[in-house]
Amino acid sequence: MYRGALAVRLRLWEISSAIEGIAMKLAYSLASPYVRKAMACAIARGLDGQIERWTVPTTDPALLPVNPLSKVPALVTGDGMALYDSPVICEYLDSIGDAPKLFPPPGPARWTALRRQALGDGIMDASQPRRREVALPQDQGRQDYIATQQGKVARALDVLEAEAGSLGLLADIGDITIGCALGYLDFRFPHEPWRPGHPTLEAWYAKVVALPPLAQTMPVG
């Protein structure tokens, strides 16, 4: 699966991890909301102690055999399987261990959780590249792009406000993803407060941000 020096390094890591009781390795960034989502799931599932954090720039060639898209998070499992991106990693983490499941069984609750995961991921998808765009010369095309992304986030927040009364306390993948998305807005766009107009969502977030999966994964950078 891996070649050359990287294959040797990964094999040595597998051996040392087995000795130390560490089962997995996560390509990691302290600022990434997607990495935070994966780690929040690991904490909720009681698996964070089995994951070694591998802080690696996305420009580092060492990341490519683990994720050819050169993105984080990427997870190397104990048997050397590489997984990406955050929805796949989170579902894998949900398949191991004995803690309550974050992905509900087939039925309406599952579809609701997956839809909310997509909504939270969509907020991150619309927000993360926009941070880079605002640092570039602001021609009309770039301004239109930024406004389009802002519109996506605004509409998603309105949907979440309408549903906030039925959100759980990080009980499923939808809750966790939404919590990470709102945290990313606070982290990168404090000058664009999302709380006005969303009081029920604000009250929900105030509760869940203090819980270990989010409290222990606050972004830095």
C-alpha positions in Angstrom: 0.0 0.0 0.0 2.9 2.3 0.9 6.2 2.5 -0.8 9.8 3.4 0.0 10.9 5.2 3.1 7.3 6.2 4.0 6.3 2.5 4.1 9.1 1.8 6.5 8.1 4.7 8.7 4.5 3.6 8.8 5.4 0.0 9.6 7.7 1.1 12.4 4.9 3.3 13.7 2.5 0.3 13.6 4.9 -1.8 15.6 5.6 0.9 18.2 1.9 1.8 18.4 1.0 -1.8 19.1 3.5 -1.8 21.9 2.2 1.5 23.4 -1.5 0.6 22.9 -2.1 3.3 20.2 -4.3 1.9 17.5 -4.6 4.7 15.0 -2.8 7.7 13.6 -4.6 10.9 12.5 -3.2 13.5 10.1 -4.0 16.6 12.1 -4.3 20.3 12.1 -5.3 22.3 15.1 -7.3 24.8 13.0 -9.2 22.4 10.8 -12.9 22.1 11.6 -13.0 18.7 9.8 -10.1 17.4 12.1 -12.0 18.8 15.1 -15.1 16.9 13.9 -13.1 13.6 13.7 -11.5 14.1 17.1 -14.9 15.1 18.7 -16.3 11.8 17.5 -13.3 10.0 18.9 -13.8 11.6 22.3 -17.5 10.9 22.3 -16.7 7.3 21.5 -14.0 7.0 24.1 -11.3 6.4 21.5 -9.1 9.5 21.6 -6.5 7.7 23.7 -6.0 5.3 20.9 -5.2 8.0 18.3 -1.8 9.5 17.7 -2.0 13.1 16.4 0.3 13.6 13.4 0.6 17.3 12.8 1.4 17.6 9.1 1.1 20.5 6.6 -1.1 19.7 3.6 1.9 20.6 1.4 4.0 17.8 3.0 4.6 15.0 0.4 4.5 12.5 3.3 0.7 13.0 3.5 0.2 11.9 -0.1 0.3 8.1 0.4 -2.2 8.5 3.2 -4.5 10.9 1.3 -3.8 11.6 -2.4 -5.9 14.7 -2.1 -3.3 16.1 0.4 -6.0 17.1 2.9 -6.6 16.5 6.6 -8.1 14.7 8.4 -6.8 11.4 7.2 -6.7 8.3 9.4 -4.3 5.4 9.3 -6.0 2.5 11.2 -4.1 -0.1 13.2 -4.0 -2.5 10.3 -2.5 0.2 8.0 -5.7 1.2 6.1 -5.9 4.8 5.1 -9.3 6.6 5.4 -10.5 10.1 4.4 -12.3 12.4 4.8 -14.2 13.4 7.9 -17.6 11.6 7.2 -15.7 8.3 6.4 -13.4 8.7 9.4 -16.3 9.4 11.8 -18.3 6.4 10.6 -15.2 4.2 11.0 -14.7 5.4 14.6 -18.4 4.7 15.2 -17.9 1.1 14.0 -15.4 0.3 16.8 -15.5 0.4 20.6 -18.5 0.0 22.9 -19.8 3.6 23.5 -23.2 4.6 22.3 -23.3 5.0 18.5 -23.2 8.4 16.8 -24.7 7.1 13.6 -28.3 5.9 14.2 -29.6 2.6 12.8 -31.5 2.7 9.5 -34.7 4.8 9.8 -35.8 8.4 10.1 -33.4 9.3 12.9 -30.4 8.2 10.7 -31.5 10.3 7.8 -32.0 13.3 10.0 -28.5 12.9 11.6 -26.9 12.4 8.1 -28.7 15.4 6.7 -27.6 17.6 9.6 -24.1 16.3 9.2 -24.3 17.5 5.5 -25.6 20.8 6.7 -22.8 21.3 9.1 -20.2 20.2 6.6 -21.8 22.6 4.1 -21.2 25.5 6.5 -17.6 24.6 6.9 -17.2 24.1 3.1 -18.6 27.6 2.5 -16.5 29.2 5.2 -13.1 27.7 5.1 -12.1 28.9 1.5 -13.7 32.2 2.1 -11.2 33.1 4.7 -8.5 32.9 2.1 -10.5 34.8 -0.4 -10.8 37.9 1.8 -7.0 38.2 1.9 -6.8 38.6 -1.9 -7.6 41.6 -4.1 -11.3 42.2 -4.0 -12.4 42.4 -7.6 -16.1 42.0 -8.5 -15.9 38.2 -9.1 -14.3 37.6 -5.8 -16.8 39.8 -4.0 -19.6 37.9 -5.7 -18.1 34.6 -4.6 -17.8 35.7 -1.0 -21.4 36.9 -1.0 -22.5 33.6 -2.4 -20.8 31.7 0.4 -22.1 34.0 3.0 -25.6 33.3 1.7 -25.2 29.6 2.0 -24.1 30.0 5.7 -27.0 32.3 6.4 -29.6 30.0 5.0 -28.1 27.0 6.8 -28.2 28.9 10.1 -31.9 29.7 9.5 -32.7 26.0 9.0 -30.7 25.1 12.2 -32.6 27.8 14.2 -35.8 26.2 13.1 -34.6 22.7 14.2 -32.5 23.7 17.2 -35.2 22.6 19.7 -34.8 19.0 18.5 -31.0 18.9 18.5 -29.4 16.6 21.0 -26.4 17.1 23.3 -23.9 15.8 20.9 -25.8 12.6 20.7 -25.2 11.9 17.1 -23.0 12.9 14.1 -25.4 15.7 13.1 -25.1 17.4 16.5 -21.3 17.1 16.5 -20.9 18.4 13.0 -23.1 21.4 13.7 -21.2 22.2 16.9 -17.9 22.1 15.0 -19.4 24.3 12.2 -20.6 27.0 14.7 -17.3 26.8 16.5 -15.5 27.5 13.2 -17.6 30.6 12.6 -16.7 31.9 16.0 -13.0 31.0 15.4 -12.5 32.5 11.9 -15.4 35.1 11.6 -15.9 36.7 14.9 -16.6 39.9 13.1 -19.7 38.2 11.5 -21.6 37.0 14.6 -24.1 34.3 13.8 -26.0 34.4 17.1 -28.3 37.4 16.3 -31.5 36.1 15.0 -30.8 32.6 16.1 -31.6 32.5 19.9 -32.6 28.9 20.1 -29.5 27.8 18.3 -27.4 30.0 20.5 -28.8 28.5 23.6 -28.2 24.9 22.3 -24.6 25.8 21.3 -23.9 27.3 24.8 -24.7 23.9 26.3 -22.8 21.6 23.9 -19.6 23.7 23.6 -18.9 22.9 27.3 -19.1 19.2 26.7 -15.9 17.2 26.3 -16.0 16.5 22.6 -16.1 20.2 21.8 -14.4 21.6 25.0 -11.3 19.5 24.4 -11.0 20.3 20.7 -11.0 24.0 20.6 -9.3 25.3 17.4 -5.9 27.0 17.5 -4.1 28.9 14.8 
